[in-house]
Amino acid sequence: MRSSRRLLEHRKPFEDLEAAVLERSLAFPGEVADPVLAALRYVINFAKLTEIRDEHGTDHDVREVLGTHAWKVVDRLRPRLQDEEHLWAATRALPELVADTQVLREKLRGSLGLDPRHVDREVCDRKLLLVVGGGGGAGYGYAGLFTLLHRNELQPELICGTSIGALLGLFRAKTRQHDLARLIEANKKLSWQNVFNLRPEPSRYGLPATLRLHLRRAIGEFLLNEDGRVMSLSEMEIPLYVVATGLTVDALKHDLGYYEHFLDDVVKPGFVFRASRLRSVTGIANIFREFAQNPDALRKVVFGLDEGTEDVDCIDAAGFSASVPGLLHYDVHRDDQRMKHLLDGLYAKTGITRLTEGGVVDNVPARVAFKAAMDGRAGGHRNCYVLAFDCFTPRPSSHIFYPLQQIARANVIKSRPYANLYLPLSRTLSPLNLVPTVQDVAAASRWAMRDFEPHLPLLNAIFTPFAPLERSAG
């Protein structure tokens, strides 16, 4: 069985080495020739290998073959990169390491039958895994980040999202080609009246709350397949994995009516938050704390990744992920026997009684993305880069949201090491700005893009293709 932590511990030293090499090449452009830089990158990424998929779709574990050599690469390169500002010291170790790498590449062909072309593909071809965290209206800046990635030809191989990250992720994952116009058009049609209901509704799968979330009515027309049905997760052109929280009976310390009417005094007809009662929203943090105090009663559900959830309706997955306890309730009321059968099977298998906000268990699911890649879900590639965005980092100045941000931070800290780059957004819309104007989204996008732009030179360098080593003469 693959251990995500052990795989991370194995791979991280080599990813740190490659980042150090590329940072120096950016700082001193032209200091070493391109073939020398490519050789350095090849040696490092070859030593990082854990599993390689062959042309038949079979995965081969190569760690035992490369074990001694891998740590030799670290031993030879790390001191030279730590102690020297320039790359020349590292290049002096190249002749020996290149020769060893060429020998071992041939050994992989002899002992495991791996075609060197498949080895080279895994070494030289880096895949981007995009992680977008939860945070209500604070996450609308992700639209700008999607655009900036597209402009730089940085194509996600898969996307993992929680709450607003999952909702925005729907629009990015629908097609491999980024379609900003579709997202803007959907934003124009948002209103409190078509997104939310105040009328009482039955609760079958979701945790009851004051506001009822009606996503199909609001965005369903933008997420249809060729048959005119809302797409399932398996129909997305980019794989999308959506995190929700499953609650067992033991997780619920109150009857369902407590959650359903928790914020009745904060919301009045017309779906306007009463400013004088807004402090009551901080009580949601108490619900999160109650759940966190009994982690054995919580189940992380990853729609699209967990067995049996691949064909879940994409809007249903995002709706459950975004259903904030006490505030937002999402459920499946329509006559959809296929979807209800899938959910009934999930509930029976996991022992849960309700689904709610994914941020309770994993607000920035970088570990989910990393594990998915290590399991071969990124087209069989393991040489992946996890880029994680967080719109809900704790800020004392945010007042009423600070307690919730602190609670979410506890699970973010556990997941954060699995991201190659974790980027907290410094300025966002209010988390309660759930139905922003087009102008609001444009402003949030600009703020997020400013945060991300300084990281683009290194990111572009990491995804710049490089040539494989030539075959050894022997």
DOTORDO-277797 format. One record per residue (C-alpha): residue number from 1; residue in three letters; x, y, z. Coordinates in Angstrom, 1 decimal. Each point is the difference from the previous one (the first is absolute). Layout:
BEGIN
     k     r        x        y        z
   NUM   ALA        X        Y        Z
...
***
This chain:
BEGIN
     k     r        x        y        z
     1   MET      0.0      0.0      0.0
     2   ARG      1.3      3.5     -0.9
     3   SER      0.6      2.3      3.0
     4   SER     -0.5      3.6     -1.1
     5   ARG      2.3      1.3      2.8
     6   ARG      2.8     -2.4     -0.9
     7   LEU     -0.3      0.8     -3.7
     8   LEU      0.2      3.7      0.9
     9   GLU      3.0     -0.5      2.2
    10   HIS      1.7     -1.8     -2.8
    11   ARG     -0.8      2.5     -2.7
    12   LYS      0.4      3.3      1.8
    13   PRO      3.8      0.2      0.1
    14   PHE      0.2     -0.3     -3.7
    15   GLU     -2.7      2.5     -0.6
    16   ASP      1.9      2.4      2.2
    17   LEU      3.1     -0.6     -1.9
    18   GLU     -1.6      0.7     -3.4
    19   ALA     -1.6      3.2      1.4
    20   ALA      3.5      1.1      1.2
    21   VAL      1.5     -0.7     -3.4
    22   LEU     -2.7      1.9     -1.8
    23   GLU      0.1      3.0      2.4
    24   ARG      3.7      0.4     -0.7
    25   SER     -0.5     -0.4     -3.7
    26   LEU     -2.6      2.9      0.1
    27   ALA      2.3      2.1      2.2
    28   PHE      3.0     -0.5     -2.3
    29   PRO     -1.4     -0.6     -3.5
    30   GLY      2.4     -1.6     -2.4
    31   GLU      2.5     -1.0      2.7
    32   VAL     -0.2     -3.6     -1.1
    33   ALA     -1.0     -1.2     -3.5
    34   ASP     -3.5     -1.4     -0.5
    35   PRO      1.3     -3.6     -0.5
    36   VAL      1.8      0.2      3.3
    37   LEU     -3.1      1.3      1.8
    38   ALA     -2.1     -2.7     -1.7
    39   ALA      2.5     -2.7      1.2
    40   LEU     -0.2      1.3      3.6
    41   ARG     -3.8     -0.1     -0.1
    42   TYR      0.0     -3.5     -1.6
    43   VAL      2.3     -1.4      2.7
    44   ILE     -2.1      1.4      2.8
    45   ASN     -3.4     -1.0     -1.4
    46   PHE      1.3     -3.5     -0.9
    47   ALA      1.2     -0.5      3.6
    48   LYS     -3.5      1.1      1.2
    49   LEU     -1.8     -2.8     -1.9
    50   THR     -2.3     -2.2      2.0
    51   GLU     -2.3     -1.7     -2.5
    52   ILE     -0.1     -0.1     -3.8
    53   ARG     -2.9     -1.0     -2.2
    54   ASP      0.8     -2.0     -3.1
    55   GLU     -1.8     -0.1     -3.3
    56   HIS     -2.3     -2.7      1.3
    57   GLY     -1.2      2.1      2.9
    58   THR      2.0     -2.0      2.6
    59   ASP      1.7      1.9      2.8
    60   HIS      3.5     -1.0      1.0
    61   ASP      1.5      1.0      3.3
    62   VAL      3.6      1.0     -0.6
    63   ARG      1.1      1.2      3.5
    64   GLU      1.9     -3.1      0.8
    65   VAL      2.1      0.1     -3.2
    66   LEU      0.7      3.7      0.5
    67   GLY      0.3      0.1      3.8
    68   THR      3.8      0.4      0.5
    69   HIS      0.4      2.2     -3.1
    70   ALA     -2.8      2.3      1.0
    71   TRP      1.6      1.0      3.3
    72   LYS      3.4      0.3     -1.8
    73   VAL     -1.6      2.7     -2.1
    74   VAL     -1.1      1.9      3.1
    75   ASP      3.4     -0.5      1.7
    76   ARG      1.9      1.4     -3.1
    77   LEU     -2.3      2.9     -0.9
    78   ARG     -1.6      1.3      3.2
    79   PRO      3.3      1.3      1.7
    80   ARG      1.0      1.7     -3.3
    81   LEU     -3.3      1.7     -0.3
    82   GLN     -0.2      1.0      3.6
    83   ASP      3.5      1.4      0.2
    84   GLU      0.4      1.6     -3.4
    85   GLU     -2.0      2.9     -1.5
    86   HIS      0.7     -1.2     -3.6
    87   LEU     -0.6     -3.2     -1.8
    88   TRP      3.6     -0.8     -1.0
    89   ALA      0.7     -1.9      3.2
    90   ALA     -3.0     -2.3     -0.7
    91   THR      1.0     -0.6     -3.6
    92   ARG      3.4     -1.4      1.2
    93   ALA     -1.9     -3.0      1.3
    94   LEU     -1.8     -0.6     -3.3
    95   PRO      2.4     -2.3     -1.9
    96   GLU     -0.2     -2.7      2.7
    97   LEU     -3.7      0.4      0.6
    98   VAL     -0.9      0.0     -3.7
    99   ALA      2.0     -3.2     -0.5
   100   ASP     -1.7     -1.7      2.9
   101   THR     -3.4      1.2     -1.2
   102   GLN      0.5     -1.4     -3.5
   103   VAL      1.1     -3.4      1.4
   104   LEU     -3.1     -0.2      2.2
   105   ARG     -2.3      1.1     -2.8
   106   GLU      1.2     -3.0     -2.0
   107   LYS     -0.3     -2.2      3.1
   108   LEU     -3.7      1.0      0.3
   109   ARG     -0.5     -1.3     -3.6
   110   GLY      1.8     -3.2      0.8
   111   SER     -1.5     -0.9      3.3
   112   LEU     -3.5      1.5     -0.4
   113   GLY     -0.4      0.1     -3.7
   114   LEU     -0.5      3.7      0.0
   115   ASP      0.4      1.8     -3.3
   116   PRO      2.4      3.0      0.6
   117   ARG     -2.6      2.2     -1.8
   118   HIS     -2.4     -0.6      2.9
   119   VAL      2.7      0.7      2.5
   120   ASP      0.9      3.2     -1.8
   121   ARG     -3.7      1.1     -0.1
   122   GLU     -0.4     -0.4      3.7
   123   VAL      3.3      1.8      0.7
   124   CYS     -0.4      2.9     -2.5
   125   ASP     -3.8      0.6      0.0
   126   ARG     -1.3      1.9      3.0
   127   LYS     -3.8      0.1      0.7
   128   LEU     -1.9      2.7      1.8
   129   LEU     -2.4     -0.9      2.8
   130   LEU     -2.2      2.9      1.0
   131   VAL     -1.5      0.3      3.5
   132   VAL     -2.6      2.7      0.8
   133   GLY     -1.1      0.4      3.6
   134   GLY     -3.2      1.0      1.7
   135   GLY     -1.1      3.3      1.4
   136   GLY     -3.3      1.1     -1.3
   137   GLY      0.0      3.3     -2.0
   138   ALA      3.7      0.4      0.8
   139   GLY      0.7     -2.5     -2.7
   140   TYR     -1.3      1.9     -3.1
   141   GLY      3.6      1.2     -0.7
   142   TYR      0.7     -3.5     -1.2
   143   ALA     -1.5      1.0     -3.3
   144   GLY      3.0      2.3     -0.6
   145   LEU      2.4     -2.7      1.0
   146   PHE     -1.5     -2.4     -2.6
   147   THR      0.4      2.7     -2.6
   148   LEU      3.6      0.7      0.9
   149   LEU      0.9     -3.7     -0.1
   150   HIS     -1.6     -0.2     -3.5
   151   ARG      1.9      3.1     -1.2
   152   ASN      3.2     -1.8      1.0
   153   GLU     -1.0     -3.2     -1.6
   154   LEU      0.0     -1.8      3.3
   155   GLN     -2.6     -2.7     -0.5
   156   PRO     -1.4     -1.8      3.1
   157   GLU      0.0     -3.8     -0.3
   158   LEU     -2.4     -0.3      2.8
   159   ILE     -1.8      2.3      2.5
   160   CYS     -0.9     -0.5      3.6
   161   GLY     -2.4      2.4      1.7
   162   THR     -1.9      0.7      3.2
   163   SER     -3.1      2.2      0.3
   164   ILE      0.4      3.1     -2.2
   165   GLY      3.1     -1.6     -1.4
   166   ALA     -2.2     -2.9     -1.2
   167   LEU     -2.6      2.3     -1.4
   168   LEU      2.5      2.1     -2.0
   169   GLY      1.8     -3.2     -0.9
   170   LEU     -3.1     -1.3     -1.8
   171   PHE      0.4      2.7     -2.6
   172   ARG      3.8     -0.6     -0.4
   173   ALA     -0.3     -3.8     -0.2
   174   LYS     -2.9     -0.1     -2.5
   175   THR      2.4      0.4     -3.0
   176   ARG      3.7     -0.2     -0.3
   177   GLN      0.0      3.4     -1.8
   178   HIS     -0.7      2.7      2.6
   179   ASP     -3.3      1.8     -0.7
   180   LEU     -0.1      3.2      1.9
   181   ALA     -3.1      1.3     -1.9
   182   ARG     -2.1     -2.9      1.4
   183   LEU      1.0      0.9      3.5
   184   ILE     -0.8      3.7     -0.5
   185   GLU     -3.4     -0.8     -1.5
   186   ALA     -0.8     -2.2      3.0
   187   ASN      1.0      2.7      2.4
   188   LYS     -2.3      2.5     -1.8
   189   LYS     -3.0     -2.2      0.6
   190   LEU      0.7     -0.5      3.8
   191   SER     -2.5      1.5      2.4
   192   TRP     -1.0     -0.7      3.6
   193   GLN     -3.5     -1.0     -1.3
   194   ASN      1.2     -2.6     -2.4
   195   VAL      2.8     -1.4      2.1
   196   PHE     -1.8     -0.2      3.4
   197   ASN     -3.3     -0.9      1.5
   198   LEU     -1.3      0.7      3.5
   199   ARG     -3.0     -2.3     -0.2
   200   PRO      0.2     -3.1      2.1
   201   GLU      1.2     -3.1     -1.9
   202   PRO      0.5     -3.6      1.0
   203   SER      3.4     -1.2      0.9
   204   ARG      1.0     -3.4     -1.4
   205   TYR      3.7      0.1     -0.7
   206   GLY      1.2      3.5      1.1
   207   LEU      0.2      1.6      3.4
   208   PRO     -3.0      2.4      0.4
   209   ALA      0.8      3.7      0.2
   210   THR     -1.7      3.4     -0.2
   211   LEU      0.8      0.7     -3.7
   212   ARG     -0.8     -2.7     -2.6
   213   LEU      2.5     -0.1     -2.9
   214   HIS     -1.5     -0.5     -3.5
   215   LEU      3.0     -0.3     -2.2
   216   ARG     -1.6     -1.9     -2.9
   217   ARG     -2.5      2.9     -0.5
   218   ALA      2.9      2.5      0.1
   219   ILE      2.8     -1.6     -2.0
   220   GLY     -1.4     -3.2     -1.5
   221   GLU     -0.3      1.3     -3.5
   222   PHE      3.7      0.6     -0.1
   223   LEU      1.0     -3.5      0.9
   224   LEU     -2.0     -2.2     -2.4
   225   ASN      1.3     -2.9     -2.1
   226   GLU     -0.8     -0.7     -3.6
   227   ASP     -3.2     -1.7      1.1
   228   GLY     -1.3      3.1      1.8
   229   ARG      0.6     -1.5      3.5
   230   VAL      2.2      1.5      2.7
   231   MET      3.4     -1.6     -0.3
   232   SER      1.2     -2.7      2.4
   233   LEU      3.5      0.3      1.3
   234   SER      1.2     -2.8     -2.3
   235   GLU     -1.0      2.2     -3.0
   236   MET      2.2      2.9      0.9
   237   GLU      2.9      0.4     -2.5
   238   ILE      2.3      0.7      2.9
   239   PRO     -0.4     -2.4      3.0
   240   LEU     -1.6      1.8      2.9
   241   TYR      0.0     -1.3      3.5
   242   VAL     -2.3      1.7      2.5
   243   VAL      0.4     -0.2      3.8
   244   ALA     -3.0     -0.2      2.3
   245   THR     -0.5     -1.1      3.6
   246   GLY     -2.1     -3.0      0.9
   247   LEU     -1.5      0.1      3.5
   248   THR     -0.9     -3.1      2.0
   249   VAL     -2.8      0.1      2.6
   250   ASP      2.7      0.5      2.7
   251   ALA      1.1      3.2     -1.6
   252   LEU     -3.4      1.7      0.6
   253   LYS     -0.3      1.4      3.5
   254   HIS     -3.4      1.6     -0.6
   255   ASP     -3.2     -0.9     -1.8
   256   LEU     -0.3      1.0     -3.6
   257   GLY     -2.2      2.9      0.7
   258   TYR      2.8      1.7      1.9
   259   TYR      2.1      0.2     -3.2
   260   GLU     -3.0      0.9     -2.2
   261   HIS     -1.0      3.1      2.0
   262   PHE      3.5      1.0      1.3
   263   LEU      0.1      3.3     -1.9
   264   ASP     -3.7      0.8     -0.4
   265   ASP      0.5      3.3      1.9
   266   VAL      2.8      1.0     -2.3
   267   VAL     -1.8     -0.3     -3.3
   268   LYS     -3.2      1.7     -0.9
   269   PRO     -2.2     -0.2     -3.1
   270   GLY      1.9      1.3     -3.1
   271   PHE      3.0     -2.0      1.1
   272   VAL      1.7      2.9      1.7
   273   PHE      2.4     -0.5      2.9
   274   ARG     -1.0      2.2      3.0
   275   ALA      3.2      1.9      0.8
   276   SER     -1.1      0.4      3.6
   277   ARG     -0.2     -3.8      0.4
   278   LEU      3.0     -0.8     -2.1
   279   ARG      2.0     -1.0      3.1
   280   SER     -2.2     -3.1      0.2
   281   VAL      1.8     -1.3     -3.0
   282   THR      3.0     -0.7      2.2
   283   GLY     -2.2     -2.6      1.7
   284   ILE      0.6     -2.2     -3.0
   285   ALA      3.6     -0.4      1.4
   286   ASN     -1.5     -1.8      3.0
   287   ILE     -1.6     -2.5     -2.3
   288   PHE      3.3     -0.6     -1.8
   289   ARG      1.7     -0.4      3.4
   290   GLU     -2.5     -2.6      1.1
   291   PHE      0.6     -2.0     -3.1
   292   ALA      3.8      0.4      0.4
   293   GLN     -0.1     -1.3      3.5
   294   ASN     -1.2     -3.4     -1.2
   295   PRO      2.1     -0.7     -3.1
   296   ASP     -0.9     -3.7      0.1
   297   ALA     -3.6      1.0     -0.9
   298   LEU      1.1      1.8     -3.1
   299   ARG      0.7     -1.5     -3.4
   300   LYS      1.9      1.7     -2.8
   301   VAL     -2.0     -0.6     -3.2
   302   VAL      1.8      0.8     -3.3
   303   PHE     -2.5      0.0     -2.8
   304   GLY      1.6     -1.2     -3.2
   305   LEU      2.8     -1.8      1.7
   306   ASP     -1.7     -2.3      2.6
   307   GLU     -1.2     -3.2     -1.5
   308   GLY     -3.6      0.2     -1.1
   309   THR      0.0      3.8     -0.2
   310   GLU      1.4      0.5     -3.5
   311   ASP     -3.4      0.5     -1.6
   312   VAL     -1.4      2.3      2.6
   313   ASP     -1.7      3.1     -1.5
   314   CYS      2.6      2.8      0.0
   315   ILE     -2.3      2.7      1.4
   316   ASP     -1.2     -2.4      2.8
   317   ALA      3.6     -0.6      1.0
   318   ALA      0.9      3.7      0.1
   319   GLY     -3.3      0.8      1.8
   320   PHE      0.7     -2.4      2.9
   321   SER      3.6      1.2      0.2
   322   ALA     -1.2      3.6      0.3
   323   SER     -2.9     -0.5      2.5
   324   VAL      1.2      1.8      3.1
   325   PRO     -1.4     -1.5      3.3
   326   GLY     -2.8      2.3      1.3
   327   LEU      0.2      2.4     -2.9
   328   LEU     -0.4     -1.9     -3.3
   329   HIS     -2.0     -3.2     -0.7
   330   TYR      0.4     -2.0     -3.2
   331   ASP     -2.0     -3.1     -0.9
   332   VAL     -1.3     -2.1     -2.9
   333   HIS     -3.8      0.5     -0.2
   334   ARG     -0.5     -0.6     -3.7
   335   ASP     -1.1     -3.4     -1.3
   336   ASP      3.4     -1.4     -0.9
   337   GLN      0.1     -3.7      0.9
   338   ARG      3.5     -0.5     -1.4
   339   MET      1.4      2.7      2.3
   340   LYS     -1.9     -1.1      3.0
   341   HIS      1.2     -3.6     -0.5
   342   LEU      3.6      1.3     -0.1
   343   LEU     -0.5      2.0      3.2
   344   ASP     -1.8     -2.8      1.8
   345   GLY      2.9     -2.3     -0.8
   346   LEU      2.5      2.5      1.2
   347   TYR     -1.9      0.5      3.3
   348   ALA     -0.3     -3.7      0.6
   349   LYS      3.7     -0.6     -0.8
   350   THR      1.4      2.8      2.2
   351   GLY     -2.6     -0.1      2.8
   352   ILE     -0.8      3.7     -0.4
   353   THR     -3.4      1.6      0.6
   354   ARG      0.6      3.5     -1.6
   355   LEU      2.4      1.8     -2.3
   356   THR      1.3      3.5      0.7
   357   GLU      2.8      2.6     -0.7
   358   GLY      3.3     -1.6     -1.1
   359   GLY      2.0      2.6      1.9
   360   VAL     -0.9     -1.8      3.3
   361   VAL      2.5     -2.7     -1.0
   362   ASP      2.2      1.4     -2.8
   363   ASN     -0.3      3.6     -1.0
   364   VAL      3.0      0.0     -2.4
   365   PRO      0.3     -3.6     -1.2
   366   ALA      3.6     -0.1     -1.2
   367   ARG      0.4     -3.5      1.4
   368   VAL     -2.9     -1.3     -2.0
   369   ALA      1.6      1.3     -3.2
   370   PHE      3.4     -1.5      0.9
   371   LYS     -1.5     -3.4      0.9
   372   ALA     -2.1      0.0     -3.2
   373   ALA      3.2      0.5     -2.0
   374   MET      1.9     -2.6      1.9
   375   ASP     -2.8     -2.4     -0.7
   376   GLY      0.4      0.7     -3.7
   377   ARG     -3.1      2.2     -0.5
   378   ALA      2.0      2.7     -1.9
   379   GLY      0.2     -2.0     -3.2
   380   GLY      2.4     -2.4      1.7
   381   HIS      2.5      2.8      0.7
   382   ARG      1.5      0.3      3.4
   383   ASN      2.3      2.9     -0.9
   384   CYS     -2.5      2.6      1.1
   385   TYR      0.0      3.5      1.5
   386   VAL     -2.7      0.8      2.6
   387   LEU     -1.1      3.7     -0.2
   388   ALA     -2.3      0.9      2.9
   389   PHE     -2.0      3.2      0.5
   390   ASP     -1.5      1.0      3.3
   391   CYS     -2.6      2.8      0.3
   392   PHE     -0.8     -0.5      3.7
   393   THR      3.2      0.4      2.0
   394   PRO     -0.4      1.4      3.5
   395   ARG      0.0      3.8      0.3
   396   PRO     -0.7      1.7      3.3
   397   SER     -1.3      3.0     -2.0
   398   SER     -2.8     -2.2     -1.4
   399   HIS     -1.8      0.1      3.4
   400   ILE     -3.0     -2.3     -0.3
   401   PHE      1.7     -2.5     -2.3
   402   TYR      3.2     -0.3      2.0
   403   PRO     -1.2     -2.9      2.2
   404   LEU     -1.2     -2.0     -3.0
   405   GLN      3.3      0.7     -1.8
   406   GLN      2.0     -1.3      3.0
   407   ILE     -2.1     -3.2      0.0
   408   ALA      0.5     -0.6     -3.7
   409   ARG      3.7      0.7      0.4
   410   ALA      0.4     -3.1      2.2
   411   ASN     -0.7     -2.3     -3.0
   412   VAL      1.8      2.3     -2.5
   413   ILE      3.2     -0.4      2.0
   414   LYS     -0.2     -3.8     -0.4
   415   SER     -0.6      0.2     -3.8
   416   ARG      2.4      3.0     -0.8
   417   PRO      3.2     -2.1     -0.1
   418   TYR     -1.3     -1.8     -3.1
   419   ALA     -0.1      3.2     -2.0
   420   ASN      3.1      1.0     -2.0
   421   LEU     -1.3      3.6      0.2
   422   TYR     -2.6      1.0      2.6
   423   LEU     -1.3      3.5     -0.6
   424   PRO     -2.3      1.8      2.4
   425   LEU     -1.8      2.9     -1.6
   426   SER      0.8      3.3      1.7
   427   ARG     -3.2      1.8     -1.0
   428   THR     -3.4     -1.5     -0.7
   429   LEU     -3.7      0.8     -0.1
   430   SER     -2.0     -0.6      3.2
   431   PRO     -0.8     -3.7      0.6
   432   LEU     -3.6      1.1      0.3
   433   ASN      0.0      1.6     -3.5
   434   LEU     -1.6     -3.1     -1.4
   435   VAL     -1.6      1.6     -3.0
   436   PRO      2.6      2.6     -1.2
   437   THR     -0.4      2.3     -2.9
   438   VAL      2.1     -0.4     -3.1
   439   GLN      2.0      3.1      1.2
   440   ASP      0.6     -1.7      3.3
   441   VAL      1.3     -3.1     -1.6
   442   ALA      2.3      2.1     -2.3
   443   ALA      1.5      1.8      3.0
   444   ALA      0.5     -3.3      1.9
   445   SER      1.6     -1.5     -3.1
   446   ARG      2.5      2.9     -0.3
   447   TRP      1.0     -0.3      3.7
   448   ALA      0.6     -3.7     -0.4
   449   MET      2.0      0.4     -3.2
   450   ARG      2.2      2.5      1.8
   451   ASP      0.7     -2.5      2.7
   452   PHE      0.9     -2.7     -2.6
   453   GLU      2.0      1.9     -2.6
   454   PRO      3.3      0.0      2.0
   455   HIS      0.0     -3.8      0.0
   456   LEU     -0.5     -0.4     -3.8
   457   PRO      3.7      0.2     -1.1
   458   LEU      0.9     -3.1      2.1
   459   LEU     -3.2     -1.8     -0.9
   460   ASN      0.6      0.6     -3.7
   461   ALA      3.5     -1.3      0.4
   462   ILE     -1.2     -3.1      1.8
   463   PHE     -2.4     -0.8     -2.9
   464   THR      2.5      0.9     -2.8
   465   PRO      0.7     -3.3     -1.8
   466   PHE      3.6     -1.2      0.0
   467   ALA      1.8     -2.7     -2.0
   468   PRO      0.7     -3.5      1.3
   469   LEU      3.5     -1.2      0.4
   470   GLU      1.5     -1.7     -3.0
   471   ARG      0.4     -3.7      0.1
   472   SER      3.4     -1.1      1.3
   473   ALA      2.4     -1.4     -2.6
   474   GLY      0.2     -3.3      1.8
***
